[in-house]
Structures are given as structure tokens and as C-alpha cells.
Amino acid sequence: MKTNEYKERCVGLLDEFHRIIEAGKTDRSGLKYEGMDGLLREFRHLVYAFDKNLPLNDELNENTLRIFPPYMGDNEGDIERIQGYMNFFIHYLDDYAYF
């Protein structure tokens, strides 16, 4: 994949992340963040596929896969952290990677 394709995929994942968060705000089924685990897994793989040596991989391995079980309550800190990782990767692609 070309760098711009990685960016497009990440922007799409970020949009889906926001959709899941918004849907969770009104969901009363107890599965507020259904689909989040797959989205985060895909994001981790996207970053790894771009550059397996990127330091962001270490942070993602430690912090992202287990924080959003579909039944958990609201946690703005986790939401902001995950959004920050995605925004950072987009910023990295814009500023440091060559298209």
C-alpha cells in the first residue's frame, strides 16, 4: 500500500471509531461499544503493516486491545487516548512519511 492509502484507511477507522462511540452513548443493550475490539485490532495491524519498527507499535501493544470490552461503561480517558493514537498516526503520515 502507498502512504496515502494508509492515511485513508486510518481516517476511515477514525470515522468508524466516532460512530461506535456515538452509538454507544444511546445504546441501552449493555453492549455499548460492540465492534470496537475489531476496529482497534485493525488499527494496530495497519500501523504495524506501515512500519513494524514504528515506536507507536509498542504503545499500541500495551494499551489498546483490552480497554474497550463491549459491555464497559463510559471512559473518556480511554476514548481520548485511542483517538489521540489515531490522530497521531495520521499526523505522522502527513508530516514524516513520503507519499
Buried (B, 14 or more C-beta within 10 A) or exposed (E): EEBEEBBBBBBEBBEBBEEBBEEBEEBEEEEBBBBBBEBBEBBBEBBBEBEEEBEBBEBBEEBBEEBBEBEBEEEEEBBEBBBEBBEBBBEBBEEEBEE
